[in-house]
Amino acid sequence: MTTFESLTWDGKKSGKVSLDLKVAKDTSANDLVHRAVLRQLANKRQGTASTLTRSEVRGGGRKPYKQKGTGRARQGSIRTPLRPGGGIIFGPKPRSYTLDMNRKERRLALRTALISRSSDITTVEDFGSTIDSPKTKEIMAGLIRLGVDQTKKILIILDNPSVNIKKSISNISNVRLMLSDQLNVFDILNANQIVIGTSAINKIQEVYS
């Protein structure tokens, strides 16, 4: 069980919250999380890169010039890979980069990644409670009160953020907002600091335990 000290939106201490998640053993944690990250990044690839082979290049039905007497190397077609504009040898073709990983392993990797970042997690009881309209300045000021470094990559995890909070955060390039039931390993590990609402802690406990 991991215990966090909760803060209010004003930056004052308000109590403690606990997160009890089963994580991987130390001997297998690194490999498990690594495979989960590889899977996530690989599955994002479109795999649409495509080149033309010699048979697919247009033209080249006749011999470009006579066989002998020109002093040049003999050529039978302008589609040869040896000429500019010709076919590509072993070039990329559309393919799937999808990697498989069973659901239990994915969940275990996610829990392990989240608990491994416990020292970088700040919990907030009432994130953005004073925001009644989209105001990026309010979010930035609130992060300062919470002791979060604005120059680093920040991941904010909330249970049910309001439209005003979503719009306020969307203007900040280094801050990413994520719902508590849509977590992923890469964003958890990629962030320098993580801010989690206390209601999101309960949701995480419910969904991923």
C-alpha positions as CSV (number, residue, x, y, z in Angstrom):
1,M,0.0,0.0,0.0
2,T,1.2,3.5,-1.0
3,T,0.1,6.5,1.0
4,F,0.1,10.1,-0.4
5,E,-0.3,13.4,1.5
6,S,-3.3,15.2,-0.1
7,L,-3.4,18.9,-0.7
8,T,-6.2,21.3,-1.3
9,W,-6.4,23.6,-4.4
10,D,-4.9,26.3,-2.2
11,G,-1.8,24.2,-1.5
12,K,-2.7,23.4,2.1
13,K,-2.5,19.9,3.6
14,S,-5.8,18.2,3.9
15,G,-5.0,14.6,5.0
16,K,-3.8,11.4,3.4
17,V,-5.0,9.0,0.7
18,S,-3.9,5.5,0.1
19,L,-3.5,3.4,-3.1
20,D,-3.3,-0.3,-2.8
21,L,-2.3,-1.9,-6.1
22,K,-0.6,-5.2,-6.8
23,V,2.7,-4.7,-8.7
24,A,5.2,-7.0,-10.5
25,K,8.1,-8.6,-8.7
26,D,11.4,-6.7,-8.8
27,T,13.0,-9.4,-11.0
28,S,10.4,-9.1,-13.7
29,A,9.1,-5.5,-13.4
30,N,11.6,-3.9,-15.8
31,D,11.0,-6.4,-18.5
32,L,7.2,-6.2,-18.1
33,V,7.0,-2.4,-18.2
34,H,9.5,-2.3,-21.2
35,R,7.3,-4.7,-23.2
36,A,4.2,-2.7,-22.4
37,V,5.9,0.5,-23.6
38,L,7.1,-1.2,-26.8
39,R,3.6,-2.5,-27.5
40,Q,2.0,0.9,-27.0
41,L,4.4,2.7,-29.3
42,A,4.4,-0.1,-31.9
43,N,0.6,-0.1,-32.0
44,K,0.5,3.6,-32.7
45,R,2.4,3.1,-35.9
46,Q,0.2,3.3,-39.0
47,G,2.4,1.1,-41.2
48,T,1.3,2.8,-44.4
49,A,4.8,3.4,-45.9
50,S,5.0,2.1,-49.4
51,T,7.4,2.1,-52.3
52,L,7.1,0.9,-55.9
53,T,9.0,-2.3,-57.0
54,R,10.4,-2.7,-60.4
55,S,7.2,-4.3,-61.7
56,E,5.1,-1.4,-60.4
57,V,7.0,1.5,-61.9
58,R,5.2,2.9,-64.9
59,G,6.9,2.8,-68.3
60,G,10.0,0.9,-69.4
61,G,8.4,-1.2,-72.0
62,R,11.1,-0.8,-74.5
63,K,14.9,-0.8,-74.4
64,P,16.0,2.8,-73.6
65,Y,18.9,2.7,-76.2
66,K,20.6,0.1,-78.4
67,Q,22.7,-2.6,-76.9
68,K,26.0,-1.7,-78.5
69,G,27.9,1.2,-79.9
70,T,27.0,3.9,-77.3
71,G,29.9,3.3,-74.9
72,R,27.4,3.1,-72.0
73,A,26.4,0.2,-69.9
74,R,23.7,-2.0,-71.4
75,Q,20.2,-1.3,-70.1
76,G,17.0,-3.2,-70.8
77,S,14.5,-1.0,-69.0
78,I,14.2,2.4,-67.3
79,R,12.4,0.6,-64.4
80,T,15.7,-1.0,-63.2
81,P,16.6,-0.1,-59.6
82,L,20.0,1.1,-61.0
83,R,18.4,4.2,-62.5
84,P,16.9,7.2,-60.9
85,G,13.1,6.8,-60.8
86,G,13.4,3.1,-61.1
87,G,12.0,0.5,-58.7
88,I,13.1,0.1,-55.1
89,I,14.7,-3.1,-53.9
90,F,13.3,-4.4,-50.6
91,G,11.5,-1.1,-49.9
92,P,8.8,-0.7,-47.3
93,K,5.3,-2.0,-48.0
94,P,2.1,-1.5,-45.9
95,R,2.3,-3.8,-42.8
96,S,1.0,-4.0,-39.3
97,Y,3.4,-3.3,-36.4
98,T,0.9,-4.6,-33.8
99,L,2.4,-6.4,-30.8
100,D,0.4,-8.7,-28.5
101,M,0.3,-8.6,-24.8
102,N,-2.4,-10.3,-22.7
103,R,-4.7,-8.2,-20.5
104,K,-3.4,-9.3,-17.2
105,E,0.2,-8.4,-18.2
106,R,-1.0,-5.0,-19.5
107,R,-2.8,-4.2,-16.2
108,L,0.1,-5.4,-14.1
109,A,2.5,-3.3,-16.1
110,L,0.3,-0.2,-15.7
111,R,0.0,-0.7,-11.9
112,T,3.8,-1.2,-11.6
113,A,4.6,1.9,-13.6
114,L,2.2,4.0,-11.6
115,I,3.5,2.9,-8.2
116,S,7.1,3.3,-9.4
117,R,6.3,7.0,-9.9
118,S,4.9,7.5,-6.3
119,S,7.7,9.9,-5.3
120,D,6.7,12.2,-8.2
121,I,2.9,12.1,-7.5
122,T,1.0,15.0,-5.9
123,T,-2.6,14.4,-4.9
124,V,-5.1,17.2,-4.8
125,E,-8.5,17.0,-3.1
126,D,-10.4,19.6,-5.2
127,F,-8.4,20.2,-8.4
128,G,-9.6,23.4,-10.1
129,S,-12.5,24.0,-7.7
130,T,-12.3,27.8,-8.1
131,I,-12.3,27.7,-12.0
132,D,-15.7,28.9,-13.2
133,S,-14.6,29.7,-16.8
134,P,-11.6,28.6,-19.0
135,K,-8.6,30.3,-17.4
136,T,-5.1,29.0,-18.1
137,K,-3.6,31.4,-15.6
138,E,-5.7,29.8,-12.8
139,I,-4.3,26.3,-13.7
140,M,-0.7,27.7,-13.8
141,A,-1.2,29.5,-10.4
142,G,-2.7,26.4,-8.9
143,L,0.3,24.2,-10.0
144,I,2.7,26.7,-8.4
145,R,0.7,26.5,-5.1
146,L,1.0,22.7,-5.3
147,G,4.7,22.9,-5.7
148,V,4.8,21.5,-9.3
149,D,7.5,22.7,-11.6
150,Q,5.8,24.3,-14.6
151,T,8.9,23.9,-16.9
152,K,8.7,20.1,-16.8
153,K,6.3,17.6,-18.4
154,I,3.2,17.3,-16.2
155,L,0.5,14.7,-16.3
156,I,-2.8,15.5,-14.6
157,I,-5.1,12.6,-13.8
158,L,-8.7,13.4,-12.9
159,D,-11.9,11.4,-12.6
160,N,-14.5,13.7,-14.2
161,P,-13.0,17.1,-15.1
162,S,-15.3,19.9,-16.1
163,V,-15.2,21.5,-19.5
164,N,-13.6,24.6,-18.0
165,I,-10.7,22.6,-16.6
166,K,-10.3,20.7,-20.0
167,K,-10.2,24.0,-21.9
168,S,-7.8,25.6,-19.4
169,I,-5.3,22.8,-19.6
170,S,-5.5,22.3,-23.4
171,N,-3.6,25.6,-23.9
172,I,-0.5,24.4,-22.0
173,S,1.9,22.6,-24.2
174,N,3.8,20.6,-21.4
175,V,0.7,19.6,-19.5
176,R,-1.4,16.6,-20.4
177,L,-4.8,15.8,-19.0
178,M,-5.9,12.2,-18.7
179,L,-9.0,10.5,-17.3
180,S,-8.4,8.0,-14.4
181,D,-9.9,5.1,-16.3
182,Q,-7.9,5.7,-19.5
183,L,-4.3,5.5,-18.2
184,N,-1.4,4.2,-20.2
185,V,2.2,3.2,-19.3
186,F,4.0,5.5,-21.7
187,D,2.4,8.8,-20.4
188,I,2.9,7.7,-16.8
189,L,6.6,7.1,-17.4
190,N,7.1,10.1,-19.8
191,A,5.9,12.7,-17.3
192,N,8.3,14.4,-14.9
193,Q,5.6,15.1,-12.4
194,I,2.1,13.6,-11.9
195,V,-0.9,15.4,-10.3
196,I,-3.8,13.2,-9.3
197,G,-7.2,14.2,-7.9
198,T,-8.3,12.3,-4.8
199,S,-11.5,11.1,-6.6
200,A,-9.3,9.8,-9.4
201,I,-7.3,7.8,-6.8
202,N,-10.5,6.1,-5.8
203,K,-11.4,5.4,-9.4
204,I,-7.9,4.0,-10.1
205,Q,-8.3,1.7,-7.1
206,E,-11.7,0.6,-8.4
207,V,-10.7,0.0,-12.1
208,Y,-7.2,-1.3,-11.8
209,S,-7.0,-3.2,-8.5
